[in-house]
Amino acid sequence: MIADLARLTRARLGLMAAAGAMAGYLLWRPRPSLGLLLTALGAWLLAAGCSALNQTQERRRDGVMARTRQRPLPAGRLGLGPALALALACLALALSLLWAVGGVGTSLLGLAVVALYNGLYTPLKGRTPFALLLGAVAGALPPLLGWLAAGGPLLGHRALLVAGVFYCWQVPHFALLARLRADDYQAAGLPLAGLALSGGWGRWPLLVWLMAYGTALALVPALGLVATPAAKICLATLALGLGLGGAWALRRERLGLCLVNTSLALFLACLMADALWRGI
């Protein structure tokens, strides 16, 4: 049962949210601290709670998809009650931590993540592929959570740019995943299956999103968010690689997905390493 409860949290997504929150925190307060660790934990718990709640909402749909039918709820290994209890406990603890570190504004932004992801994106994804654009807003908020927790202003341009990188990353990420899992998405009746088609939400609009992601990456050193030469070179190389290899990546979905995901991880590593270096 413990292993099944852990599967509800989808730890890898939580780690990405925690890393995004840490990057936002370090942009404003570039030094290690207890607040940084608590913010990362709060962001991880927030993502875990949203994921567990999402799986209670989508348990029937998950049961018809090969990728998800072995999750604890559709497989019958876990009841709805324990899953809901875990989701609510994670969310309550996450919001408490965010409030303790950054005050009411940070916890309210955490609530906005839940409202967007579980309240709007999850029910709408079965009706329109454009729900992805709404869900991407929730996924782009971890850097802002960290920024606010560190004491930064809500509309700080540095945090908004990092959130923009997160936002632009999500559309190519989920579109390439949809291409790989097209049969699953069609079996579940999800309009996101259209992302796998050559028209509409096909290759050319997707290439535009990928270029937007690369441009957002390039703006980070251009606007002075990083100061060390190594970070500038790393981010410029990532942006150039996406620009030159974008069309190729969209024709090779698995490698393209690896490229897109690795680029975000490297972006966060560069951002945090640069901030910590400046804070020494």
PyMOL commands that set and color helices and strands:
alter all, ss='L'
color gray80, all
select helices_A, chain A and resi 2-9+11-28+34-57+59-62+80-102+104-124+131-139+142-149+157-180+182-187+191-196+203-222+229-251+253-279
alter helices_A, ss='H'
color red, helices_A
deselect
rebuild
show_as cartoon
